[in-house]
Amino acid sequence: MTKDYSSLVNLSDSNSAHTKEIELIGYGKRVLDFGCATGNVAKVLKERGCYVVGIEIDPAMAEEAAKVCDRVIVCDLDTVDLVAEVGEEKFDVCLFGDVIEHLKYPSRLLAQARDVLESGGYIVVSVPNIAHASVRLMLLEGRFDYADMGILDDTHLHFFTRQSISDLLESCGYLVETVDFTEQEVPEYRVREALDPLGISNFEEVVKSFAHWEAKAFQYVLKAFPASEEDQVKRLSEEKIRAERENKLLMEKLAESESRIGELKSQIESHVAELKLAKARIAELEEALKSKSRQIESMSKELQEASDYARKLEAKIAEKDVRLRELTEEIDKNERRVRSLGSLRAQVIELEEALESKSRQIESMSKELQEASDYARKLEEETRERDNTQVIELEEALKSKSRQIESMSKELQEASDYARKLEETIREKDNQVKMLVQAIAEKEKLISSFEEKIEGSR
């Protein structure tokens, strides 16, 4: 079954192959429309005052096209005898809109079309561009996937680039006057996505090549005139002259290139000598660099050791700081104890003063007792004859005084013992304070030693 390639024509879309074909045809022309399908293009041409004969292989489509065309011929374009089908009719334009890529022998039909053109007539041809960026990317990815429509339509028998379609038309006796194209750009991210895995060195240049107009051209639309023998000879002569000029320019460029090559050889020899010197210098520098690397490695080790030692010292200092804080706290406690001892000393002084007072009282009482004893003896001597009752009273008074003196002597003894204990406690506390002061002095010396070592390591 023949595919339906008919589509509506939108002349406001300047990027449409139909629009470009119709603009190249113009108004009031006699047109032979090859592969007219259902006549959508023919309808617009008729609205522009053209006389249109369509040729279509599918009878059903031909029947639809007959509603707008002046005449429709149903035949196979690969086998048609064009002159026999159209008879004596001549045409201003032969339109091949997306047709020749479907034919087995497109050159046969193009050659026949020359015979049905009026003098001054021309052909309009549109073909898809096989060199479009989308196909290039597909090939880079190792694919060539046919589709129902588009450039890789599965009914296409031929594929064309701008150059190959121009070559085909010229080989069939035509001179190409106009090459236009519709544009369909592949987004840059899609190009980069396909190229990234390939590891291309000149990546950005390749990306730019995909933005070239021939990579963006989706369909080519060409206008070509039949070339007479005189035209062809003229074209060949022009091509020969152009080729000779290009050859002359190439020979001049070749001579310049050879001269330049000689200069470059001399420069290369000079550069080679410089390169040898540079290599020798590089070898020296590499050796020096190795030496420096070894020195750096050694210094790095030393630095690492010093860093480790510094960290250890810092750890020890931290420990000493902790111990110092502990000692400081102990000193504070001892200071509080010393202050407490000061209070005890004041108490001892008070006790000593009390003892001295008691001693003085005892001495006074001893004197009184002595005096009483002396007085008693005197009384005994003087009053032996007195009443015994008075003597007994005196003896009792004397015993009472003796007991008082005895009691006070005991209190004095206890106070003396307590004072001695307090003095011993004070001496012990003084010794502890001296030991703490010595320990703090030793710690300060140790800390000073660590600080000197740290300063030396830095």
C-alpha atoms as one frame of an Amber mdcrd trajectory, in Angstrom:
protein
   0.000   0.000   0.000   1.287   3.466  -0.969   2.009   5.831   1.914   0.001
   9.019   2.189   2.543  11.865   2.026  -0.076  14.559   1.523   0.031  17.460
   3.950  -1.662  20.845   4.116   0.248  23.808   2.701   0.864  26.787   4.990
   2.375  29.642   2.969   2.988  31.657   6.159   5.596  29.049   7.136   8.717
  30.224   5.324  10.652  27.191   6.626   8.447  24.753   4.667   9.593  22.938
   1.500   6.089  23.384   0.018   6.297  27.177   0.550   9.746  27.380  -1.074
   8.639  25.219  -4.045   5.529  27.353  -4.660   7.539  30.607  -4.398  10.044
  29.305  -6.987   7.174  28.387  -9.340   5.363  31.739  -9.075   2.068  32.668
 -10.743   0.265  31.701 -13.971   2.642  28.868 -14.956   1.986  25.573 -16.675
   3.131  23.003 -14.113   3.709  19.252 -14.327   3.517  17.986 -10.707   5.349
  14.637 -10.297   4.000  12.613  -7.333   1.116  15.025  -6.729  -0.483  12.797
  -3.993  -3.942  14.216  -3.102  -3.236  17.582  -4.784  -2.570  19.887  -1.807
   0.287  21.730  -3.572  -1.639  21.677  -6.874  -4.579  23.371  -5.131  -2.434
  26.357  -4.055  -0.870  26.565  -7.516  -4.343  26.648  -9.068  -5.258  29.495
  -6.704  -2.222  31.326  -8.124  -3.524  30.969 -11.680  -1.428  27.994 -12.696
  -2.397  25.181 -15.035  -1.497  21.918 -13.256  -1.168  18.357 -14.547  -0.487
  15.835 -11.800   1.169  12.402 -12.027   0.443   9.878  -9.237   0.994   6.115
  -8.903  -1.807   5.554  -6.320  -5.276   5.527  -8.000  -7.150   6.562  -4.832
  -4.893   9.583  -4.282  -5.060  10.400  -7.991  -8.849  10.456  -7.733  -8.599
  13.041  -4.897  -6.023  15.083  -6.844  -8.270  15.139  -9.910 -10.651  17.390
  -7.932  -8.102  20.242  -8.033  -5.763  19.409 -10.944  -6.599  20.146 -14.569
  -5.599  16.582 -15.371  -4.103  13.620 -13.463  -2.022  10.829 -14.997  -1.883
   7.539 -13.090   1.433   5.775 -13.787   4.718   4.460 -12.309   7.428   7.133
 -12.582  10.166   4.454 -12.822   8.651   3.052 -16.056   6.682   5.958 -17.559
   7.224   7.189 -21.126   6.708  10.829 -20.269   6.367  12.218 -23.789   3.811
   9.535 -24.672   1.750  10.363 -21.534   1.653  14.156 -21.884   1.562  14.214
 -25.697   2.241  17.556 -27.304   1.884  19.514 -24.045   4.792  21.606 -22.863
   5.276  22.990 -19.346   6.917  25.999 -17.789   7.844  24.064 -14.638   8.319
  20.398 -13.743   7.920  19.937  -9.947   9.644  17.039  -8.200   8.559  17.579
  -4.564  10.194  14.854  -2.433   9.932  12.357  -5.283  13.268  11.388  -6.832
  14.611   9.760  -3.605  11.811   7.153  -3.990  12.721   6.232  -7.601  14.939
   3.400  -8.784  16.160   5.434 -11.759  15.778   9.145 -10.976  18.199  10.219
 -13.725  15.957   8.554 -16.392  12.921  10.637 -15.319  14.946  13.876 -14.984
  16.311  13.426 -18.516  12.773  12.871 -19.901  11.547  16.007 -18.141  13.832
  18.113 -20.383  11.705  17.024 -23.371   8.424  18.369 -21.934   9.726  21.804
 -20.853   8.946  24.954 -22.793  11.844  27.092 -23.915  12.959  28.925 -20.789
  11.241  26.308 -18.608  12.887  24.808 -15.520  12.556  22.155 -12.863  12.019
  22.555  -9.108  13.343  19.692  -6.986  13.186  19.066  -3.221  15.081  16.239
  -1.471  15.903  15.446   2.174  19.520  16.064   3.295  21.233  12.846   4.384
  24.070  14.969   5.854  21.723  16.539   8.412  23.146  16.729  11.953  20.625
  14.196  13.291  21.881  11.528  10.834  25.532  12.419  11.533  24.972  11.892
  15.253  23.162   8.633  14.594  26.117   7.337  12.545  28.556   8.417  15.285
  26.494   6.290  17.651  26.755   3.345  15.206  23.109   3.497  14.082  21.211
   3.969  10.806  17.587   3.539  11.821  14.911   3.742   9.151  11.575   5.401
   9.992   8.054   5.769   8.582   8.702   9.376   7.575  11.544  11.875   7.348
  15.107  11.698   6.055  15.422   7.941   6.706  11.966   7.048   5.338  11.997
   3.283   4.783  10.831   3.745   1.158  13.782   5.964   0.188  16.036   4.312
  -2.393  18.500   7.194  -2.735  20.058   9.665  -0.291  21.414  13.066  -1.258
  23.681  15.802   0.044  23.816  19.324  -1.402  26.725  18.321  -3.631  25.339
  14.972  -4.776  21.920  16.366  -5.809  23.650  19.171  -7.735  25.889  16.592
  -9.410  22.860  14.447 -10.343  21.023  17.393 -11.937  24.123  18.472 -13.885
  24.692  14.880 -15.079  21.117  14.922 -16.417  21.748  18.105 -18.423  20.637
  20.840 -16.035  22.340  23.967 -14.730  21.504  24.652 -11.071  20.519  28.286
 -10.541  19.179  28.279  -6.965  19.860  26.145  -3.908  17.593  26.855  -0.921
  16.892  24.755   2.133  14.589  24.300   5.097  16.270  24.329   8.493  15.915
  22.004  11.465  18.568  22.502  14.141  19.663  19.788  16.562  19.996  21.274
  20.095  23.611  21.696  21.225  23.017  19.648  24.389  21.991  16.694  22.161
  25.198  17.109  20.104  27.347  17.207  23.259  25.442  14.248  24.702  26.328
  12.130  21.651  29.938  13.360  21.315  31.054  13.246  24.977  31.503   9.438
  25.148  33.712   9.468  22.014  36.593  11.344  23.696  37.141  13.638  20.698
  40.214  15.869  21.170  39.020  18.915  19.141  35.580  18.684  20.764  34.529
  22.345  20.412  35.431  22.421  16.677  33.306  19.324  16.081  30.381  20.905
  17.964  30.716  24.005  15.742  30.646  21.821  12.598  27.228  20.542  13.681
  25.988  24.151  13.671  27.104  24.676  10.016  24.245  25.464   7.657  24.691
  22.209   5.693  24.267  20.281   8.960  21.097  22.238   9.781  19.613  21.898
   6.279  16.750  19.394   6.520  15.530  19.574   2.889  17.112  21.112  -0.189
  14.917  22.918  -2.717  16.652  23.522  -6.072  15.780  25.363  -9.253  17.573
  24.157 -12.431  17.337  24.937 -16.142  17.977  22.497 -18.996  21.469  23.082
 -20.391  22.001  23.120 -24.186  25.161  21.634 -25.742  26.460  25.187 -26.053
  25.654  25.826 -22.382  27.347  22.595 -21.372  30.458  23.369 -23.456  30.510
  26.859 -21.988  30.150  25.447 -18.475  32.908  22.888 -19.106  35.153  25.626
 -20.557  34.538  27.820 -17.561  35.218  24.885 -15.294  38.443  24.136 -17.230
  39.586  27.774 -16.983  38.671  27.811 -13.303  40.512  24.504 -12.803  43.602
  25.845 -14.634  43.555  28.988 -12.512  43.152  26.915  -9.373  45.966  24.634
 -10.569  48.214  27.653 -11.181  47.414  29.015  -7.757  48.065  25.595  -6.263
  51.447  25.391  -8.067  52.381  28.849  -6.765  51.276  27.831  -3.307  53.244
  24.593  -3.724  56.401  26.541  -4.604  55.825  28.828  -1.650  55.184  25.781
   0.506  58.433  24.112  -0.645  60.357  27.298   0.134  58.611  27.529   3.440
  59.368  23.824   4.073  63.095  24.551   3.534  62.916  27.386   6.034  60.966
  25.209   8.425  63.560  22.407   8.080  66.324  24.853   9.057  64.206  26.067
  11.933  63.444  22.471  12.926  67.168  21.583  12.923  67.821  24.636  15.078
  64.941  23.720  17.326  66.194  20.121  17.544  69.598  21.363  18.758  67.864
  23.650  21.234  65.636  20.765  22.235  68.670  18.574  22.964  70.137  21.317
  25.142  66.769  21.777  26.769  66.508  18.024  27.405  69.976  18.024  29.007
  68.978  21.010  31.118  65.696  19.298  31.997  67.642  16.185  33.072  69.828
  18.374  35.316  66.779  20.118  36.710  65.013  16.798  37.259  68.058  15.527
  39.188  68.146  18.743  41.211  64.418  18.386  41.738  64.881  14.812  42.974
  67.571  16.041  45.379  65.296  18.821  46.580  62.461  16.313  46.892  64.650
  14.106  49.083  65.608  17.138  51.181  61.983  18.147  51.469  61.060  14.578
  52.404  63.776  14.569  55.102  62.695  17.996  56.349  59.075  16.838  56.289
  60.018  13.879  58.493  61.935  16.162  60.857  59.040  18.580  60.874  56.668
  15.700  61.583  58.888  14.521  64.435  59.107  18.081  65.790  55.325  18.393
  65.457  54.864  15.086  67.294  57.340  16.222  69.993  55.536  19.585  70.252
  52.204  17.795  70.620  53.699  15.628  73.370  55.095  18.730  75.091  51.727
  20.418  74.756  50.108  17.340  76.308  52.638  17.397  79.155  52.152  21.129
  79.611  48.416  20.519  79.745  49.047  17.887  82.414  51.348  20.293  84.275
  48.695  22.993  83.979  46.214  20.632  85.577  48.760  19.763  88.312  49.558
  23.466  88.734  45.874  24.210  89.225  45.734  21.410  91.788  48.815  22.842
  93.576  47.295  26.299  93.469  44.162  24.923  95.071  46.329  23.194  97.713
  48.192  26.485  98.341  44.853  28.244  98.725  43.824  25.590 101.232  47.155
  25.905 103.058  46.833  29.679 103.110  43.444  29.221 104.692  45.074  26.793
 107.158  47.877  29.321 107.857  45.254  31.956 108.509  43.597  29.405 110.848
  47.030  28.820 112.515  47.338  32.555 112.999  44.081  32.420 114.897  45.475
  29.491 116.924  48.636  31.453 117.682  46.524  34.312 118.955  44.700  31.822
 121.184  48.079  30.409 122.383  49.293  33.921 123.179  46.072  34.550 125.098
  46.550  31.227 126.939  50.194  32.064 127.637  49.127  35.441 128.999  46.450
  33.698 131.094  49.065  31.205 132.294  51.372  34.042 133.216  48.492  35.682
 135.107  47.726  32.398 136.864  51.422  31.967 137.627  51.536  35.412 139.119
  48.379  34.614 141.148  49.962  31.327 142.304  53.181  33.098 143.228  51.130
  35.671 145.117  49.143  32.938 146.832  52.356  30.980 147.536  53.752  34.091
 149.170  50.507  34.503 151.106  50.690  30.809 152.023  54.285  31.196 153.108
  53.351  34.211 155.087  50.390  32.299 156.576  52.684  29.368 157.394  55.143
  31.735 159.023  52.321  33.423 160.799  50.920  30.019 161.862  54.292  28.978
 163.241  54.514  32.202 165.058  51.011  31.739 166.310  51.845  28.195 167.262
  54.852  29.377 169.162  53.067  32.350 170.645  49.770  30.720 171.316  50.588
  27.207 172.192  48.767  27.975 175.131  45.738  29.280 173.275  42.645  27.370
 172.720  42.997  24.313 170.420  39.832  25.372 168.708  41.485  28.351 167.054
  44.407  26.158 165.939  42.057  23.674 164.354  40.270  26.479 162.530  43.567
  27.784 161.288  44.612  24.314 160.141  41.326  23.910 158.298  41.778  27.260
 156.615  45.285  26.275 155.700  44.116  22.963 154.192  41.473  24.815 152.164
  44.109  27.165 150.808  46.326  24.150 150.045  43.533  22.497 148.100  42.926
  25.710 146.116  46.623  25.961 145.355  46.663  22.266 144.306  43.680  22.776
 141.978  45.211  25.835 140.385  48.500  23.922 139.943  46.657  21.193 138.030
  44.918  23.781 135.786  48.283  25.409 135.176  49.798  22.032 134.241  46.929
  21.261 131.830  47.258  24.706 130.230  51.013  24.165 129.832  50.428  20.750
 128.170  47.820  22.266 125.794  50.225  25.102 124.914  52.994  22.557 124.113
  50.581  20.603 121.845  49.592  23.786 120.048  53.277  24.694 119.524  53.947
  21.197 118.064  50.910  21.545 115.720  52.154  24.985 114.578  55.661  23.563
 113.895  54.131  20.701 111.839  52.024  23.167 109.837  55.102  25.378 109.272
  57.007  22.318 107.966  54.087  21.455 105.600  54.010  25.035 104.297  57.782
  24.944 103.685  57.433  21.613 101.795  54.596  23.053  99.632  56.676  26.158
  98.866  59.607  23.917  97.812  57.309  21.714  95.650  55.878  24.833  93.935
  59.413  26.119  93.285  60.394  22.761  91.726  57.227  22.779  89.511  58.000
  26.331  88.353  61.559  25.220  87.402  60.102  22.218  85.460  57.596  24.434
  83.635  60.379  26.910  82.738  62.431  23.969  81.369  59.485  22.785  79.201
  58.917  26.305  77.894  62.612  26.584  76.894  62.394  23.226  75.087  59.245
  24.311  73.198  60.835  27.610  72.216  63.909  25.707  70.982  61.826  23.255
  68.907  60.033  26.169  67.186
